[in-house]
Amino acid sequence: MAGRIPESFIETLLERVDIVEVIGSRLALKPSGRGEHKALCPFHDEKSPSFTVSGQKQFYHCFGCGAHGTAVGFLMEHEGLDFPSAIEELAQMAGLQVPREQGGTPSTERFDLLYDALNAAQQWFRQSLGASEAARNYLKGRGFDKDTVTEFGIGYAPDAWQGLSDHLTGQGFDAKTLEKAGLVTLKNGRPMDKFRDRVMFPIHDRRGRVIAFGGRALGDQGPKYMNSPETPVFHKGRELYRLYNVRKGGLPERILVVEGYMDAAALHQFGLTDTVATLGTAVTSDHLDLLFRATPVVIFCFDGDRAGRQAAWRGLETALSVLKDNREVRFLFLPEGEDPDSMVRTHGLEALNQALDQAKPLSAFFFDQLGQQVDMQSLEGRARLMALAEPYLKRLPESPYAEMMRSELARISGHSVKPSTTTPRDHGFAAPEAERPLTLVQYAVALLVQRPDLAQGVDSTKIAMIEHAEGQLKGLDFLLELIDFCQQKPHLSTAKLLELWRDRKETPWLAKLASREVCSDFDAMPEALAETLGRIGDLHIKARVRELQQAQLIEGGLDEERTRELRELLQARSQTH
């Protein structure tokens, strides 16, 4: 795994980039009030802008769909990047080099050499296609026009043992770099081309860089299709062919997932541009995470035979743990002997679109497949259906969708299903609904999230007072930790706080508080925090006084230490009123 990015660098990076510039280079932002900008939300369809970007907080929020985050989060959601890639993208904008802590793989600088080699290989494959009549005739025979060949960057690897390696070593790349990039195999120290006599399809990462290749054999030697091996920059379980290109056109209403790059190219040529392909591997949770960042509806296309249905079931099992109310998975099963390429060429785009519209929802496929394993006419069969289904339903995240799936099982089996006993752990920070008032502790946290600099003005006596109240109020220990963290970092911003605490369980709730209206007057926020902390201290005093007075009645008196504590608390309470 790559070395960890130091927190200090993330802080420096967020100081150097402006979220308004980052998002403004991708959306049409318009000024709206004090340091804020508005735009049409890129994450859902809307006619009037509800997407706001705060230069002061370095934070974005959509009041329509609830999307929110920092500049890093925006790149992850909008561009489909993972966290390290989003950091690298911002660092490039800021003119910074991303450092890595010791203990990881080579630095980004050394990876850049791999990207350079792969890009040079892509250029050579493209040139080689122009010199190969056989390869061009093959593509024409498969129905690919010139525009599709250019759009997909299709090339050709000549039938030579060292054609590519000689070309790239001549450009200064050493054999070990070429091997690490997955372009050659070293035999007795000599580089031998990995791809020979194949039509070549470049595979891009989420930043548009060439990271690997897929090759389709022209002759009968070797496997028909071959992909690059796993490399430091290519992991087939985390990449989807053409996802970068699909996302360049915006966020589509749905994405079709096919099994090969030839199918993806054919469908693109016929107008189905929102098509991606897996790379010789089963669908993974990483694939689904990437897909759902780009679209709410994912349609998997499989052959209608037994092997296709088995592959679809494996995809269903993977999808269960990531399904939420705003995510939908469907399955399209093609007639036997058909693939997406042949179907669109034989029956036309309209027929394929109709098939897509009728793709089977995951719920229907799930109950159909399990129903075929039991006798639904008998009580025993329906009972067995419940036994088969329940382990799968437990994988679903708790949501209305999960409850609806259990209700459907109850309807089909004729038996009520126990509601899930799994409930989220209560840390005292369940995200409050917009209309629900915040507790005093939650309100104080919200003020600090929106203005971390407020912690510098917190009176130490107030901190000492509320420290005694730990255990009496939910979340008070977290509030104290937040105050301490903010005091240690005087130049902390909302964006920095959320990124430095990205992996904490409370962070999704903090992100919601960052965009919630808690104090309309910016200049009044210090006073609001001081008053809130004072009220928290008052609650502690009242609770402790009541506790000591009850003990006094029960025990007939208090010892010297508790008597002094009660006297001090009564005096403190009188001073605050």
C-alpha positions as CSV (number, residue, x, y, z in Angstrom):
1,M,0.0,0.0,0.0
2,A,1.1,3.6,-0.6
3,G,2.6,5.5,2.3
4,R,0.2,7.6,4.3
5,I,-0.1,11.2,3.4
6,P,0.9,13.3,6.4
7,E,-1.8,15.4,8.1
8,S,0.5,18.4,8.1
9,F,0.6,18.3,4.3
10,I,-3.2,18.1,4.1
11,E,-3.4,21.2,6.3
12,T,-0.8,23.0,4.1
13,L,-2.7,22.0,1.0
14,L,-6.0,23.2,2.2
15,E,-4.4,26.5,3.0
16,R,-3.1,26.8,-0.5
17,V,-6.3,25.9,-2.4
18,D,-9.6,27.8,-2.5
19,I,-12.7,25.7,-2.8
20,V,-14.4,28.5,-4.7
21,E,-11.6,28.2,-7.4
22,V,-11.7,24.4,-7.4
23,I,-15.5,24.2,-7.9
24,G,-15.7,27.4,-10.0
25,S,-13.4,25.7,-12.6
26,R,-16.1,23.0,-12.9
27,L,-19.4,24.8,-12.3
28,A,-20.8,28.2,-13.1
29,L,-20.7,29.9,-9.7
30,K,-22.4,33.2,-8.9
31,P,-21.8,35.4,-5.9
32,S,-24.4,35.1,-3.2
33,G,-23.9,37.0,0.0
34,R,-21.0,37.2,2.4
35,G,-18.2,35.1,0.8
36,E,-20.7,32.6,-0.6
37,H,-21.5,31.4,-4.2
38,K,-24.3,29.5,-5.7
39,A,-24.7,27.1,-8.6
40,L,-27.0,24.4,-10.0
41,C,-26.2,21.3,-8.1
42,P,-24.1,18.8,-10.1
43,F,-25.3,15.9,-8.0
44,H,-29.1,16.1,-8.8
45,D,-31.4,17.8,-11.4
46,E,-32.7,21.2,-10.4
47,K,-34.0,24.3,-12.1
48,S,-33.1,26.9,-9.4
49,P,-29.7,26.8,-7.7
50,S,-29.5,25.3,-4.2
51,F,-25.8,24.4,-4.3
52,T,-23.8,26.8,-2.1
53,V,-20.0,27.2,-1.8
54,S,-18.6,29.0,1.3
55,G,-15.2,30.6,0.9
56,Q,-15.2,31.3,4.6
57,K,-15.8,27.7,5.7
58,Q,-14.1,26.2,2.6
59,F,-17.1,24.0,2.4
60,Y,-20.0,23.2,-0.1
61,H,-23.6,22.2,0.6
62,C,-26.6,21.5,-1.4
63,F,-29.9,22.3,0.3
64,G,-31.7,20.2,-2.3
65,C,-30.1,16.8,-2.1
66,G,-27.9,17.3,1.0
67,A,-24.5,16.8,-0.7
68,H,-21.8,18.5,1.2
69,G,-18.1,18.5,1.8
70,T,-14.7,20.1,1.3
71,A,-12.6,20.6,-1.8
72,V,-11.2,17.1,-1.4
73,G,-14.7,15.7,-1.0
74,F,-16.0,17.5,-4.0
75,L,-13.3,16.1,-6.3
76,M,-14.0,12.6,-4.9
77,E,-17.7,12.9,-5.6
78,H,-17.7,14.9,-8.8
79,E,-14.6,13.4,-10.4
80,G,-15.0,9.9,-9.0
81,L,-11.5,10.0,-7.4
82,D,-10.4,8.2,-4.3
83,F,-8.9,10.2,-1.4
84,P,-5.2,10.0,-2.4
85,S,-6.0,10.8,-6.0
86,A,-8.1,13.9,-4.9
87,I,-5.2,15.0,-2.8
88,E,-2.8,14.6,-5.7
89,E,-5.2,16.6,-8.0
90,L,-5.3,19.5,-5.5
91,A,-1.6,19.3,-5.0
92,Q,-1.0,19.6,-8.7
93,M,-3.3,22.7,-8.8
94,A,-1.3,24.2,-5.9
95,G,2.1,23.3,-7.4
96,L,3.0,21.0,-4.5
97,Q,4.5,17.5,-4.4
98,V,2.5,14.9,-2.3
99,P,4.9,13.5,0.4
100,R,4.4,10.0,1.8
101,E,5.3,8.8,5.3
102,Q,7.9,6.0,5.5
103,G,6.7,2.4,5.2
104,G,4.8,2.6,2.0
105,T,5.6,2.0,-1.7
106,P,7.7,4.3,-3.8
107,S,6.6,8.0,-4.0
108,T,4.4,9.6,-6.5
109,E,7.4,10.9,-8.3
110,R,8.5,7.3,-9.2
111,F,5.0,6.4,-10.2
112,D,5.1,9.3,-12.6
113,L,7.8,7.4,-14.5
114,L,5.3,4.5,-14.9
115,Y,2.6,6.8,-16.2
116,D,5.1,8.3,-18.6
117,A,6.1,4.9,-19.9
118,L,2.4,3.8,-20.3
119,N,1.6,7.0,-22.1
120,A,4.6,6.6,-24.5
121,A,3.4,3.0,-25.1
122,Q,-0.1,4.3,-26.0
123,Q,1.4,6.7,-28.6
124,W,3.5,3.9,-30.1
125,F,0.5,1.5,-30.3
126,R,-1.5,4.3,-32.1
127,Q,1.3,4.8,-34.6
128,S,1.6,1.1,-35.2
129,L,-2.1,0.8,-36.0
130,G,-1.6,3.2,-38.9
131,A,1.1,0.9,-40.2
132,S,-0.9,-2.3,-39.9
133,E,-3.5,-3.0,-42.7
134,A,-4.4,-6.3,-41.0
135,A,-5.3,-4.6,-37.7
136,R,-7.3,-1.8,-39.5
137,N,-9.2,-4.4,-41.5
138,Y,-10.0,-6.3,-38.3
139,L,-11.5,-3.2,-36.8
140,K,-13.5,-2.5,-39.9
141,G,-14.7,-6.0,-40.0
142,R,-16.0,-5.6,-36.4
143,G,-17.9,-2.5,-37.5
144,F,-15.8,0.2,-35.8
145,D,-15.6,3.5,-37.6
146,K,-12.7,5.9,-37.6
147,D,-14.3,8.2,-34.9
148,T,-14.7,5.3,-32.5
149,V,-11.2,4.2,-33.0
150,T,-10.0,7.7,-32.3
151,E,-12.3,8.2,-29.3
152,F,-11.2,5.0,-27.7
153,G,-7.5,5.5,-28.6
154,I,-7.4,2.0,-30.1
155,G,-3.9,0.9,-31.3
156,Y,-2.0,-2.1,-32.3
157,A,0.9,-4.1,-30.8
158,P,2.9,-5.6,-33.8
159,D,3.8,-9.3,-33.9
160,A,7.4,-8.7,-32.6
161,W,9.2,-9.8,-29.5
162,Q,10.9,-6.5,-28.8
163,G,9.1,-3.9,-30.9
164,L,7.7,-1.8,-28.0
165,S,10.7,-2.5,-25.6
166,D,13.2,-1.3,-28.2
167,H,11.2,1.8,-28.9
168,L,10.8,2.7,-25.2
169,T,14.3,1.9,-24.1
170,G,15.4,4.1,-27.0
171,Q,13.4,6.9,-25.3
172,G,15.3,6.4,-22.1
173,F,13.1,4.0,-20.1
174,D,14.9,1.2,-18.4
175,A,13.8,-2.4,-18.6
176,K,12.8,-2.6,-14.9
177,T,10.5,0.4,-15.3
178,L,8.8,-1.2,-18.3
179,E,8.4,-4.5,-16.4
180,K,6.9,-2.6,-13.4
181,A,4.5,-0.8,-15.8
182,G,3.3,-4.2,-17.1
183,L,4.5,-3.7,-20.6
184,V,7.3,-6.3,-20.8
185,T,8.5,-9.5,-19.3
186,L,12.2,-9.9,-18.4
187,K,13.8,-13.1,-19.6
188,N,17.4,-13.6,-18.7
189,G,17.5,-9.8,-18.2
190,R,16.2,-9.0,-21.6
191,P,12.8,-7.3,-22.0
192,M,10.2,-9.2,-24.1
193,D,7.0,-7.4,-25.2
194,K,4.0,-8.7,-23.2
195,F,1.5,-7.7,-26.0
196,R,2.1,-9.0,-29.5
197,D,-0.2,-9.0,-32.6
198,R,-3.1,-7.6,-30.7
199,V,-5.5,-4.7,-31.1
200,M,-4.8,-2.5,-28.0
201,F,-7.3,-0.6,-25.9
202,P,-5.9,1.8,-23.3
203,I,-7.3,1.7,-19.8
204,H,-7.5,5.0,-17.9
205,D,-7.7,5.8,-14.2
206,R,-10.1,8.4,-12.7
207,R,-7.8,11.2,-13.6
208,G,-7.6,10.2,-17.3
209,R,-4.0,8.7,-17.1
210,V,-3.2,5.5,-19.0
211,I,-2.6,2.9,-16.4
212,A,-2.9,-0.4,-18.4
213,F,-4.0,-2.0,-21.6
214,G,-6.4,-4.6,-22.9
215,G,-5.4,-6.5,-26.0
216,R,-7.6,-8.5,-28.4
217,A,-5.6,-11.2,-30.4
218,L,-5.7,-11.0,-34.2
219,G,-4.4,-14.5,-34.5
220,D,-4.9,-17.8,-32.8
221,Q,-1.9,-17.7,-30.5
222,G,-2.5,-17.1,-26.8
223,P,-5.7,-16.1,-25.1
224,K,-8.3,-14.1,-27.2
225,Y,-8.3,-11.3,-24.6
226,M,-5.5,-10.2,-22.3
227,N,-5.2,-7.4,-19.8
228,S,-2.1,-5.9,-18.2
229,P,-1.0,-7.6,-15.0
230,E,-1.5,-5.9,-11.6
231,T,1.0,-3.1,-11.2
232,P,1.6,-0.3,-8.7
233,V,-0.8,1.9,-10.7
234,F,-3.3,-0.7,-11.9
235,H,-5.6,-2.9,-9.8
236,K,-8.3,-4.4,-11.9
237,G,-10.6,-4.9,-8.9
238,R,-10.6,-1.1,-8.4
239,E,-10.9,0.1,-12.0
240,L,-13.7,0.2,-14.6
241,Y,-13.0,0.6,-18.3
242,R,-14.2,4.0,-19.6
243,L,-15.6,5.3,-16.3
244,Y,-13.3,8.4,-16.6
245,N,-14.8,9.1,-20.1
246,V,-18.4,8.6,-18.9
247,R,-17.9,11.0,-16.0
248,K,-16.4,13.7,-18.3
249,G,-19.8,14.1,-19.7
250,G,-21.4,14.8,-16.3
251,L,-23.3,12.5,-14.0
252,P,-25.6,10.2,-16.1
253,E,-29.0,9.0,-15.1
254,R,-27.8,5.4,-15.3
255,I,-24.7,3.5,-16.3
256,L,-24.6,0.2,-18.1
257,V,-21.8,-2.3,-17.1
258,V,-20.7,-4.8,-19.7
259,E,-18.0,-7.5,-19.6
260,G,-15.6,-6.3,-22.3
261,Y,-14.1,-3.3,-23.9
262,M,-15.2,-4.4,-27.4
263,D,-18.8,-4.3,-26.2
264,A,-18.3,-0.9,-24.6
265,A,-16.8,0.4,-27.9
266,A,-19.6,-0.9,-30.0
267,L,-22.3,0.5,-27.7
268,H,-20.6,3.9,-27.6
269,Q,-20.6,3.9,-31.4
270,F,-24.3,3.3,-31.5
271,G,-25.1,6.0,-29.0
272,L,-25.0,4.3,-25.6
273,T,-22.1,6.4,-24.3
274,D,-22.8,5.8,-20.6
275,T,-21.3,2.3,-20.8
276,V,-18.3,0.9,-18.8
277,A,-16.8,-2.5,-18.6
278,T,-15.2,-4.7,-16.0
279,L,-11.7,-5.9,-16.6
280,G,-11.8,-9.6,-16.5
281,T,-12.8,-9.7,-12.8
282,A,-16.0,-10.1,-10.8
283,V,-17.8,-7.0,-9.6
284,T,-16.2,-5.7,-6.4
285,S,-17.4,-3.3,-3.7
286,D,-14.8,-0.8,-5.0
287,H,-16.5,-1.0,-8.4
288,L,-19.9,-0.3,-6.9
289,D,-18.6,2.5,-4.8
290,L,-17.2,4.2,-8.0
291,L,-20.3,3.6,-9.9
292,F,-22.7,5.0,-7.3
293,R,-20.6,8.1,-7.1
294,A,-21.4,8.7,-10.7
295,T,-25.0,7.6,-10.9
296,P,-28.0,6.4,-8.8
297,V,-28.8,3.5,-11.2
298,V,-26.4,0.7,-12.3
299,I,-27.5,-1.9,-14.8
300,F,-25.3,-5.0,-15.2
301,C,-25.5,-6.8,-18.5
302,F,-25.0,-10.6,-18.5
303,D,-25.6,-13.5,-20.8
304,G,-28.9,-15.2,-20.1
305,D,-27.3,-18.7,-19.6
306,R,-26.4,-20.4,-16.3
307,A,-22.9,-18.8,-16.2
308,G,-24.4,-15.4,-16.7
309,R,-26.9,-15.8,-13.9
310,Q,-24.2,-17.1,-11.6
311,A,-22.1,-14.0,-12.3
312,A,-25.1,-11.8,-11.7
313,W,-25.8,-13.5,-8.4
314,R,-22.2,-12.8,-7.3
315,G,-22.7,-9.2,-8.3
316,L,-25.9,-9.1,-6.2
317,E,-24.1,-10.5,-3.2
318,T,-21.5,-7.8,-3.5
319,A,-24.1,-5.1,-4.0
320,L,-26.2,-5.9,-0.9
321,S,-23.9,-4.3,1.6
322,V,-23.7,-0.9,-0.3
323,L,-27.4,-0.6,-1.2
324,K,-29.2,2.5,0.1
325,D,-32.5,4.2,-0.7
326,N,-30.9,6.4,-3.4
327,R,-29.1,3.5,-5.1
328,E,-30.6,1.0,-7.5
329,V,-29.1,-2.1,-9.2
330,R,-30.7,-3.8,-12.1
331,F,-29.8,-6.9,-14.2
332,L,-30.2,-7.2,-18.0
333,F,-30.0,-10.8,-19.3
334,L,-29.4,-11.1,-23.0
335,P,-30.9,-13.9,-25.2
336,E,-28.6,-17.0,-25.5
337,G,-25.9,-16.5,-28.1
338,E,-26.1,-12.7,-28.0
339,D,-23.7,-10.2,-26.5
340,P,-24.2,-6.4,-26.3
341,D,-22.1,-5.9,-29.5
342,S,-24.1,-8.4,-31.6
343,M,-27.4,-7.3,-30.2
344,V,-27.0,-3.7,-31.0
345,R,-25.7,-4.4,-34.5
346,T,-28.4,-7.0,-35.2
347,H,-31.5,-5.5,-33.5
348,G,-30.6,-1.9,-33.3
349,L,-30.3,0.7,-30.5
350,E,-34.0,1.0,-29.9
351,A,-34.4,-2.7,-29.2
352,L,-31.4,-2.5,-26.7
353,N,-32.9,0.5,-25.0
354,Q,-36.2,-1.2,-24.6
355,A,-34.4,-4.2,-23.0
356,L,-32.6,-1.7,-20.7
357,D,-35.9,-0.2,-19.6
358,Q,-37.1,-3.7,-18.7
359,A,-34.0,-4.7,-16.9
360,K,-34.8,-6.7,-13.8
361,P,-34.5,-4.9,-10.4
362,L,-32.2,-6.5,-7.9
363,S,-35.2,-7.3,-5.6
364,A,-37.0,-9.2,-8.3
365,F,-33.9,-11.2,-9.3
366,F,-33.2,-11.9,-5.6
367,F,-36.6,-13.4,-4.9
368,D,-36.8,-15.2,-8.3
369,Q,-33.5,-17.0,-7.8
370,L,-34.3,-18.0,-4.2
371,G,-37.9,-19.0,-5.1
372,Q,-36.6,-21.5,-7.7
373,Q,-34.8,-23.4,-5.0
374,V,-37.9,-24.2,-3.0
375,D,-41.5,-25.3,-3.4
376,M,-43.5,-22.1,-3.0
377,Q,-46.8,-24.1,-2.9
378,S,-45.9,-25.7,0.4
379,L,-45.6,-24.3,3.9
380,E,-42.2,-26.0,4.2
381,G,-41.0,-24.4,1.0
382,R,-42.0,-20.9,2.0
383,A,-40.4,-21.4,5.4
384,R,-37.2,-22.5,3.7
385,L,-37.4,-19.4,1.5
386,M,-37.3,-17.3,4.7
387,A,-34.3,-19.2,6.0
388,L,-32.5,-18.7,2.7
389,A,-33.3,-15.0,2.4
390,E,-32.7,-13.8,5.9
391,P,-28.9,-14.1,5.9
392,Y,-28.7,-12.0,2.8
393,L,-31.1,-9.4,4.1
394,K,-29.0,-8.9,7.2
395,R,-26.2,-7.6,4.9
396,L,-28.4,-4.6,3.8
397,P,-27.6,-1.3,5.6
398,E,-30.5,-0.2,7.8
399,S,-32.8,1.9,5.7
400,P,-36.4,2.0,4.3
401,Y,-35.2,-0.1,1.4
402,A,-34.1,-2.9,3.8
403,E,-37.5,-2.7,5.5
404,M,-39.2,-2.9,2.2
405,M,-37.2,-6.0,1.2
406,R,-38.2,-7.7,4.5
407,S,-41.8,-6.7,3.9
408,E,-41.7,-8.3,0.4
409,L,-40.3,-11.5,1.9
410,A,-43.2,-11.5,4.4
411,R,-45.7,-11.0,1.6
412,I,-44.2,-13.8,-0.6
413,S,-43.8,-16.3,2.3
414,G,-47.0,-15.4,4.0
415,H,-45.3,-14.9,7.3
416,S,-44.2,-11.7,9.1
417,V,-40.5,-11.0,9.4
418,K,-39.0,-9.7,12.6
419,P,-37.6,-6.2,12.2
420,S,-33.9,-6.0,12.3
421,T,-32.5,-5.7,15.8
422,T,-29.4,-4.0,14.4
423,T,-29.4,-0.3,15.4
424,P,-26.7,2.2,15.0
425,R,-24.6,2.7,18.1
426,D,-25.6,5.7,20.1
427,H,-22.7,8.0,20.7
428,G,-24.9,10.9,21.6
429,F,-24.3,12.2,18.1
430,A,-27.1,10.9,15.9
431,A,-27.4,13.4,13.1
432,P,-30.5,15.5,14.0
433,E,-33.1,16.1,11.4
434,A,-33.2,19.7,10.0
435,E,-36.3,20.6,12.0
436,R,-35.2,19.0,15.3
437,P,-33.6,21.4,17.7
438,L,-30.0,20.8,18.8
439,T,-29.1,20.0,22.4
440,L,-26.8,22.5,24.1
441,V,-23.8,20.2,23.5
442,Q,-24.7,19.7,19.8
443,Y,-25.2,23.5,19.4
444,A,-21.7,24.2,20.9
445,V,-20.2,21.6,18.6
446,A,-21.9,23.2,15.5
447,L,-20.5,26.6,16.4
448,L,-17.0,25.2,16.7
449,V,-17.3,23.3,13.4
450,Q,-18.4,26.4,11.6
451,R,-15.8,28.6,13.3
452,P,-12.9,26.5,14.8
453,D,-11.2,29.7,15.8
454,L,-13.8,30.3,18.5
455,A,-12.0,27.7,20.6
456,Q,-9.1,30.2,21.2
457,G,-11.5,32.5,23.1
458,V,-13.0,29.8,25.4
459,D,-12.4,30.7,29.0
460,S,-10.4,28.1,30.9
461,T,-12.8,28.4,33.9
462,K,-15.7,27.3,31.6
463,I,-13.7,24.3,30.4
464,A,-12.9,23.4,34.0
465,M,-16.6,23.6,34.9
466,I,-17.9,21.5,32.1
467,E,-15.1,18.9,32.6
468,H,-16.8,18.1,35.9
469,A,-20.0,17.4,34.0
470,E,-18.6,14.6,31.9
471,G,-21.0,11.6,32.1
472,Q,-24.0,13.8,32.8
473,L,-24.6,15.1,29.3
474,K,-24.3,13.0,26.1
475,G,-21.4,14.0,23.9
476,L,-19.7,16.3,26.4
477,D,-16.4,14.3,26.3
478,F,-16.4,14.8,22.5
479,L,-17.1,18.6,22.9
480,L,-14.1,18.9,25.2
481,E,-11.9,16.9,22.8
482,L,-13.0,19.2,20.0
483,I,-12.2,22.4,21.9
484,D,-8.8,21.0,22.8
485,F,-8.1,20.0,19.2
486,C,-9.1,23.4,17.9
487,Q,-7.0,25.3,20.5
488,Q,-3.9,23.3,19.4
489,K,-4.4,24.5,15.8
490,P,-5.0,28.2,15.8
491,H,-5.5,28.5,12.0
492,L,-7.9,25.6,11.7
493,S,-10.8,26.0,9.2
494,T,-14.0,23.9,8.8
495,A,-12.4,22.2,5.8
496,K,-9.2,21.3,7.6
497,L,-11.1,20.0,10.6
498,L,-13.3,17.7,8.5
499,E,-10.3,16.4,6.5
500,L,-8.1,15.8,9.5
501,W,-11.0,13.9,11.2
502,R,-12.1,12.2,7.9
503,D,-11.9,8.7,9.4
504,R,-13.7,9.4,12.7
505,K,-17.2,8.1,13.2
506,E,-18.6,11.6,14.1
507,T,-17.4,13.2,10.9
508,P,-20.5,12.7,8.8
509,W,-22.5,14.4,11.5
510,L,-20.0,17.2,11.8
511,A,-20.3,17.7,8.0
512,K,-24.0,18.2,8.4
513,L,-23.6,20.6,11.2
514,A,-21.1,22.6,9.1
515,S,-23.9,23.6,6.7
516,R,-26.7,24.0,9.3
517,E,-27.9,27.5,10.1
518,V,-27.0,27.9,13.8
519,C,-26.2,31.6,14.1
520,S,-27.2,34.1,11.4
521,D,-24.8,36.8,12.7
522,F,-21.2,35.8,12.2
523,D,-19.9,38.3,14.7
524,A,-22.3,37.1,17.4
525,M,-20.9,33.5,17.3
526,P,-18.3,34.0,20.0
527,E,-20.9,35.3,22.4
528,A,-23.3,32.4,21.4
529,L,-20.6,29.9,22.2
530,A,-19.7,31.5,25.6
531,E,-23.4,31.6,26.5
532,T,-23.9,27.9,25.5
533,L,-20.9,26.7,27.5
534,G,-22.2,28.7,30.4
535,R,-25.6,27.0,30.2
536,I,-23.9,23.6,30.0
537,G,-22.0,24.5,33.2
538,D,-25.3,25.6,34.8
539,L,-26.8,22.3,34.0
540,H,-23.9,20.5,35.7
541,I,-24.2,22.7,38.8
542,K,-27.9,22.1,39.1
543,A,-27.5,18.4,38.7
544,R,-24.7,18.1,41.2
545,V,-26.5,20.4,43.7
546,R,-29.6,18.2,43.5
547,E,-27.4,15.1,43.9
548,L,-25.7,16.5,47.0
549,Q,-28.9,17.7,48.6
550,Q,-30.6,14.3,48.1
551,A,-27.5,12.7,49.8
552,Q,-27.8,15.2,52.6
553,L,-31.4,14.2,53.3
554,I,-30.8,10.5,53.0
555,E,-27.6,10.4,55.1
556,G,-28.7,13.1,57.6
557,G,-25.8,15.3,56.6
558,L,-22.6,15.5,54.5
559,D,-19.0,15.1,55.3
560,E,-16.7,18.1,55.3
561,E,-15.5,17.7,51.7
562,R,-19.0,17.4,50.2
563,T,-20.3,20.2,52.4
564,R,-17.6,22.5,51.0
565,E,-18.4,21.4,47.4
566,L,-22.1,22.1,47.9
567,R,-21.3,25.5,49.3
568,E,-19.0,26.4,46.4
569,L,-21.6,25.2,43.8
570,L,-24.4,27.2,45.4
571,Q,-22.2,30.3,45.4
572,A,-21.3,29.6,41.7
573,R,-24.9,29.3,40.8
574,S,-25.8,32.6,42.5
575,Q,-23.1,34.3,40.6
576,T,-24.5,33.2,37.2
577,H,-28.0,34.5,37.9
